[in-house]
Amino acid sequence: MMIDRNIAYLEPSFTGYLILKVFDKDKLEKLTLYELMDKIKHHGITTSRQLIIGLTFLFSLDLILIDEVHVCLKK
């Protein structure tokens, strides 16, 4: 089954994957929202709405914590 690239960018699971990929690639446990947006902007995530939906998806799966302006990866 083929999925259109433009539709995949709007999916919360894809945005969540990119967020987790940033944490894994840089071996970080905590990032600010601004740093996170700068890092995933190169992958086509350009609006804050996409970022918030991806963060909400990961938070609902209990993979991240959101502490004011920091996003922390759960262990």
Phi and psi in degrees as a GROMACS rama.xvg file:
@    title "Ramachandran Plot"
@    xaxis  label "Phi"
@    yaxis  label "Psi"
@TYPE xy
-97.1374  136.846  MET-2
-115.895  134.192  ILE-3
-66.1938  135.891  ASP-4
-59.6302  -39.2976  ARG-5
-65.9038  -35.0233  ASN-6
-72.6406  -38.2078  ILE-7
-63.3219  -34.9075  ALA-8
-63.8242  -24.083  TYR-9
-87.4202  -11.0806  LEU-10
-75.0227  136.182  GLU-11
-63.1208  -33.1815  PRO-12
-66.547  -36.1043  SER-13
-68.9361  -43.2009  PHE-14
-63.6476  -41.0946  THR-15
-62.037  -39.3094  GLY-16
-61.0364  -43.8741  TYR-17
-64.0027  -38.421  LEU-18
-64.6904  -46.3768  ILE-19
-64.7758  -34.0627  LEU-20
-64.3731  -37.8846  LYS-21
-63.6085  -44.5616  VAL-22
-63.3887  -40.5082  PHE-23
-71.955  -42.3559  ASP-24
-65.3916  -43.2979  LYS-25
-91.2499  -0.634451  ASP-26
53.9263  46.2941  LYS-27
-107.314  155.979  LEU-28
-114.909  -15.19  GLU-29
-145.896  134.262  LYS-30
-139.816  151.251  LEU-31
-82.1618  161.556  THR-32
-61.2745  -35.8348  LEU-33
-67.8797  -42.4339  TYR-34
-65.0631  -40.5331  GLU-35
-63.896  -43.1069  LEU-36
-63.5459  -40.0082  MET-37
-63.4537  -37.0139  ASP-38
-74.9038  -33.7162  LYS-39
-93.5029  -5.83307  ILE-40
-62.1313  -29.4305  LYS-41
-70.7291  -15.1288  HIS-42
-98.109  7.3979  HIS-43
101.937  -0.680198  GLY-44
-86.4236  106.871  ILE-45
-113.171  -15.4617  THR-46
-111.495  152.321  THR-47
-68.6305  -25.2687  SER-48
-61.6329  -43.1534  ARG-49
-63.5451  -39.8112  GLN-50
-63.6467  -46.11  LEU-51
-64.5183  -40.3223  ILE-52
-65.317  -41.3253  ILE-53
-64.7172  -41.2747  GLY-54
-65.9052  -39.2413  LEU-55
-63.7986  -40.0715  THR-56
-61.2618  -47.4032  PHE-57
-68.0722  -35.2838  LEU-58
-66.8821  -38.4453  PHE-59
-68.5333  -26.1364  SER-60
-86.3412  -0.825302  LEU-61
63.7886  40.4869  ASP-62
-102.357  -21.9569  LEU-63
-132.82  161.658  ILE-64
-118.634  143.677  LEU-65
-115.372  115.567  ILE-66
-121.009  97.4239  ASP-67
54.9657  -105.678  GLU-68
-101.72  2.9415  VAL-69
-103.741  143.423  HIS-70
-110.749  122.471  VAL-71
-114.693  137.63  CYS-72
-82.4258  129.267  LEU-73
-76.9663  149.244  LYS-74
